[in-house]
């Protein structure tokens, strides 16, 4: 995750932001940001998302984007993975290309666990989810509207509210996730 910190610093400097300004915009403490940039602290997924949102880049950009447009292969053993404590794993399947509008990921949520609340994307992303195995419950917004998806089911949604993904079956929920960001240049 040292590369993540270096890329945060590179993006921050390119945007002519001070650590204090990024801290204010991202709602991440100044000391935490400093440690992340130095590579001495690994951010949680929530903190990484806050930083990416504040810098108006994707998490993939901060994990290390490639600058050329050649064929990109990400070997299973080499693909970036974000682990959120004991609750879930998020595998980044798509290479990060400059100005990429699509991110492709694979989630594994252990039985009975959840992602926890996922903050609203601003502006909302178009999101697609396909359940590869298990049963997944998608909980939207304040009223906790729930959609239960079984293996093979898919859903497309665009929301501007908090949401959460839960493994609601007897086995781990594994699903493919694609997000489409229409606001990048």
PLY file of the C-alpha trace (Angstrom):
ply
format ascii 1.0
element vertex 185
property float x
property float y
property float z
element edge 184
property int vertex1
property int vertex2
end_header
0.00 0.00 0.00
3.05 2.25 -0.12
2.16 2.92 -3.78
-1.28 4.09 -2.64
0.29 6.71 -0.35
2.71 7.87 -3.04
-0.18 8.25 -5.49
-2.27 10.18 -2.95
0.64 12.59 -2.49
1.20 12.84 -6.26
-2.50 13.62 -6.87
-2.63 16.08 -3.97
0.43 17.99 -5.20
-0.81 17.93 -8.81
-4.04 19.54 -7.60
-2.07 22.04 -5.51
-3.71 20.97 -2.28
-2.09 21.09 1.13
-2.46 18.16 3.50
-4.73 20.39 5.61
-6.98 21.15 2.61
-7.21 17.47 1.64
-7.94 16.59 5.27
-10.80 19.08 5.36
-12.26 17.95 2.02
-11.91 14.21 2.67
-12.86 14.29 6.37
-9.73 12.21 7.09
-7.46 13.46 9.88
-4.29 15.33 8.98
-2.12 12.83 10.88
-3.77 9.85 9.14
-3.23 11.43 5.70
0.39 12.14 6.51
0.97 8.54 7.60
-0.78 7.19 4.49
1.36 9.38 2.20
4.54 8.19 3.97
3.39 4.56 3.65
3.41 3.93 7.38
-0.37 3.47 7.65
-2.73 1.36 5.51
-6.13 3.02 5.05
-9.40 1.18 5.49
-11.60 0.93 2.41
-13.82 3.69 3.80
-10.85 6.04 4.30
-9.44 5.17 0.85
-12.84 5.99 -0.70
-13.03 9.31 1.15
-9.56 10.27 -0.12
-10.35 9.18 -3.69
-13.64 11.11 -3.63
-11.94 14.24 -2.29
-9.28 14.03 -5.03
-11.98 13.19 -7.62
-10.14 10.07 -8.78
-10.91 6.36 -8.50
-9.41 4.03 -5.94
-7.80 2.24 -8.87
-6.01 5.47 -9.79
-4.60 5.65 -6.27
-3.57 1.99 -6.28
-1.41 2.65 -9.33
-2.65 3.44 -12.76
-0.98 2.52 -15.99
-0.21 5.29 -18.46
-0.27 3.37 -21.73
-3.08 1.81 -23.73
-1.52 -1.58 -24.48
-3.25 -4.83 -23.59
-3.40 -5.18 -19.82
-3.30 -8.53 -18.08
-3.77 -8.79 -14.37
-2.72 -12.20 -13.11
-4.76 -13.60 -10.23
-1.76 -13.55 -7.89
-0.98 -9.93 -8.80
-4.38 -8.28 -8.68
-4.89 -5.68 -5.98
-7.14 -6.70 -3.11
-8.67 -4.48 -0.47
-9.50 -6.29 2.75
-11.92 -4.71 5.20
-11.11 -6.31 8.56
-12.90 -9.66 8.67
-16.00 -8.51 6.82
-15.16 -8.73 3.09
-12.58 -8.71 0.30
-12.70 -6.56 -2.80
-10.56 -7.67 -5.76
-9.81 -5.11 -8.45
-10.13 -6.90 -11.79
-9.82 -4.04 -14.27
-6.59 -2.23 -14.92
-6.72 1.44 -14.12
-6.32 3.35 -17.33
-6.17 7.13 -17.60
-9.67 8.60 -17.64
-11.22 5.15 -17.30
-14.97 5.32 -16.93
-15.43 1.70 -15.81
-14.19 -0.22 -12.78
-14.62 -3.98 -12.62
-14.35 -5.75 -9.26
-15.06 -9.06 -7.54
-16.37 -9.07 -3.96
-16.36 -11.92 -1.44
-18.54 -11.32 1.61
-18.39 -14.11 4.22
-21.65 -15.67 5.34
-23.48 -13.38 7.75
-21.17 -10.40 7.14
-21.67 -7.15 5.24
-19.77 -4.29 3.67
-21.18 -1.98 6.28
-22.69 1.27 5.04
-21.21 2.45 1.74
-21.35 6.21 1.53
-23.34 7.77 -1.30
-21.30 8.49 -4.42
-21.41 12.09 -5.48
-22.47 12.27 -8.23
-24.15 8.85 -8.21
-22.41 6.10 -10.17
-24.25 3.67 -12.40
-23.60 0.33 -10.69
-24.08 -3.25 -11.89
-23.89 -6.38 -9.79
-24.04 -10.07 -10.75
-24.16 -12.72 -8.02
-21.65 -15.46 -8.90
-22.45 -17.64 -5.89
-24.38 -17.49 -2.64
-27.18 -15.09 -1.79
-26.73 -11.36 -1.53
-28.98 -8.70 -0.05
-28.62 -5.13 -1.22
-29.94 -2.57 1.27
-30.60 0.93 -0.05
-30.99 4.24 1.70
-32.53 5.50 4.87
-35.67 3.35 4.72
-33.50 0.23 4.27
-35.30 -0.96 1.14
-33.91 -4.45 0.49
-33.43 -6.44 -2.69
-32.48 -10.12 -2.33
-30.44 -11.60 -5.16
-29.71 -15.29 -5.67
-26.88 -16.90 -7.62
-27.05 -15.80 -11.25
-29.27 -12.76 -10.55
-28.14 -9.31 -11.61
-29.16 -5.74 -10.86
-28.37 -2.28 -12.22
-28.90 0.79 -10.08
-27.92 4.40 -9.70
-28.48 5.84 -6.27
-27.36 8.87 -4.37
-27.86 7.41 -0.90
-25.98 5.13 1.48
-26.25 1.44 0.67
-24.95 -1.85 2.01
-24.26 -5.35 0.68
-24.92 -8.33 2.96
-24.22 -12.05 2.60
-27.67 -13.29 3.53
-27.48 -16.97 2.55
-25.86 -20.06 4.07
-22.58 -19.52 2.18
-20.28 -16.65 1.27
-21.72 -14.21 -1.26
-19.46 -13.73 -4.27
-20.35 -11.24 -6.94
-19.00 -9.23 -9.84
-19.39 -5.49 -9.58
-19.02 -2.89 -12.31
-19.27 0.84 -11.74
-19.63 3.41 -14.49
-18.44 6.91 -13.76
-19.84 9.28 -16.38
-18.23 12.39 -14.92
-14.55 11.74 -15.64
-12.99 13.85 -18.39
0 1
1 2
2 3
3 4
4 5
5 6
6 7
7 8
8 9
9 10
10 11
11 12
12 13
13 14
14 15
15 16
16 17
17 18
18 19
19 20
20 21
21 22
22 23
23 24
24 25
25 26
26 27
27 28
28 29
29 30
30 31
31 32
32 33
33 34
34 35
35 36
36 37
37 38
38 39
39 40
40 41
41 42
42 43
43 44
44 45
45 46
46 47
47 48
48 49
49 50
50 51
51 52
52 53
53 54
54 55
55 56
56 57
57 58
58 59
59 60
60 61
61 62
62 63
63 64
64 65
65 66
66 67
67 68
68 69
69 70
70 71
71 72
72 73
73 74
74 75
75 76
76 77
77 78
78 79
79 80
80 81
81 82
82 83
83 84
84 85
85 86
86 87
87 88
88 89
89 90
90 91
91 92
92 93
93 94
94 95
95 96
96 97
97 98
98 99
99 100
100 101
101 102
102 103
103 104
104 105
105 106
106 107
107 108
108 109
109 110
110 111
111 112
112 113
113 114
114 115
115 116
116 117
117 118
118 119
119 120
120 121
121 122
122 123
123 124
124 125
125 126
126 127
127 128
128 129
129 130
130 131
131 132
132 133
133 134
134 135
135 136
136 137
137 138
138 139
139 140
140 141
141 142
142 143
143 144
144 145
145 146
146 147
147 148
148 149
149 150
150 151
151 152
152 153
153 154
154 155
155 156
156 157
157 158
158 159
159 160
160 161
161 162
162 163
163 164
164 165
165 166
166 167
167 168
168 169
169 170
170 171
171 172
172 173
173 174
174 175
175 176
176 177
177 178
178 179
179 180
180 181
181 182
182 183
183 184
